[in-house]
């Protein structure tokens, strides 16, 4: 059984634990430039009518990564993804890109796995509260990373997205094992 936690977004991460051990594993979500984006020497210029979102999830590469990391695709997988929503002041293009990313991730996982249990999307407050981190993260942005480092005796060579995905996967394992 794999207990998968996903921190969605263009800088997102897929993390998981197995029944056999408590060693976190993860990979970053692959991204690619959106088709039709025109390049100039000084940067990217959107085509007429396009928003200024340069990248999107590379669904083909994500499928290959899932195939490589979850070699037994017909075993059970409990998948939990962080619930995302728009934030005050967030632009329409950014919000749309995030929702597109969530849909792409769900679609690829559903297409790849014969047996998939979507536990549901989980709000950040729920998994943070269960791990004793809710409220603390507002004062210290690194509190989740520190929790991961201390809980799993890991080096600090990863970013906040990795820490969030590992914490979500751990929460998933705790409630579904």
N, C-alpha and C positions, 0 to 999 in steps of 0.2 A: 504494500500500500504506500502510495506517495501522498503526502500532505503538502499541497502547493499553495503558496501565497504570492499574490501579484500586486505590485505597486505599479499601477498603469501610468501611462504618459510617455512622451517621447524620450524621456530619460529614465523610463521605468525598468523594473527588474522582476524576474521570475525566480523565486526561491522555493526550496522544498526540503522536507525531511522524510525519512523512510521509517518503517516499523523497526528496522534492524538497529538503527543508531540515532543519536541526537546530533549528528554532524550536519551543519547547514551547508547546502549547495546552492549555487545561483548562477544565473547568466543575465546579462543586460539585454533588454529588448532591442532587436535589430531595427534600424531605421534606414531610409533611403530618401533621396531628393524626390519631391513630387514630380510627376510627369508634366511637361509643359513649362517648367520654370526656366526663364531665360537668364543666362549668366552674363555679367559684365566684369571688367577688370576690377572694379571697386566693390563688387558684391553681387547680391542677387536682386533682380528687379522683377516684380510680379507682372504677369501679363494682364492685359485689360480685363477687368471683372474678377480677377483672382485676389484672394486675401494674401497677406504677406506671411503665410505659413509655409516654410521652405521644405519641411520634411514630413514623412508619414511612416507608419509601421511597415516594415518589409515583411509581408505575410508569407512569402515563399521562404525567406531565410528563417523566419520564426518556425515554420513547419519543419525545416531541416534541423534546427536546434532542438526542437521537441523530440524529433526522431532520434537524434544523437544522444540526448540526455536521458530520455525515458525509453530505453530500448525495448522494454516489454510493454507495448502500447495497449495490450488487451487486459492488463491488470487494472485494479481499481485505483482511481485517483480522486481524492477529495480536493476540490479547487475552491479557493476563497480569494476574491479580489477586493481591494479597497474601494469603497463606494466614493465616487467623485461627484462633485457638483460645481456649478459655477460660483465664483466669488464676486463680491461687490467690486465693481470697477474692471472686471475681466472683459475683454472685448469679445465680440461675437465670433471672430475667426478663431481665437484661442479656445473658447468654449466648444465650438464645433469640432476643432481638431482633437480635443480631449475626448469628446464623445465618440468620434470616429475611431480613435485609438482603442477605446474600450470595446466597441463592437468588433473591430478587427481581431483583437485578442480572443474574445469569446468565440468568434467564428472559427479561428484556426484551431483552438483547443478542441472544440466540438467536432471538427472535421478529422482531427488526428487520433482521437481516442475512441476506442470501441465502447468502453464503459467509463463514463465520466459523471461524477456527482458534483454538480455546482452547488456548493453549500449555500452560496448567495454572495452578494456583495456585502461587505461589512463596513459600517462607518468607522472612521479613525477613532472616534471617542470610545467605541465598544472594545476594540482590541487593546487600545491603550489603557483603558480602565481595568480590563482583565489582567493585564501585566503590571498594574500598579504605576503606570506612567502618565495617566491622564492629568492634565493641569500642569505637570512638571515641564512638559515639552514647550510650553509657552514662555517659560522663564529661561530655559536652557535648550537651545536647538540640538545639542549633541546628546541629550539624555537617552534617546532611543539607541543611538550608536553605542553609548557607554554601557547600556543594559546588554546589548548583543555581545560586546567585547567581554564583559564580566561573566555573563551567563554561559557562553560557549568557549571561553578562553581563547579568543581569536586576536590576531594582530589588528591594528587600527587602519589597515590599508584598504578602506572601502568608504563609499560616500553614504549620505543619508538615505538615498533611494534603496540601496542594498540593505541597510539596517531596517528600514520599514518593511521590505519584502520578507526578510528573515523573521521579523517579529510577527507579521501576519501569518506566515507559514507555521510558526511555533504555536500561535493561538489556535490555528486550524487543527493542528495535531492534538493539542490539549483537549479540545472540545469534541473531537471525533474519533479518538483512539479507543 
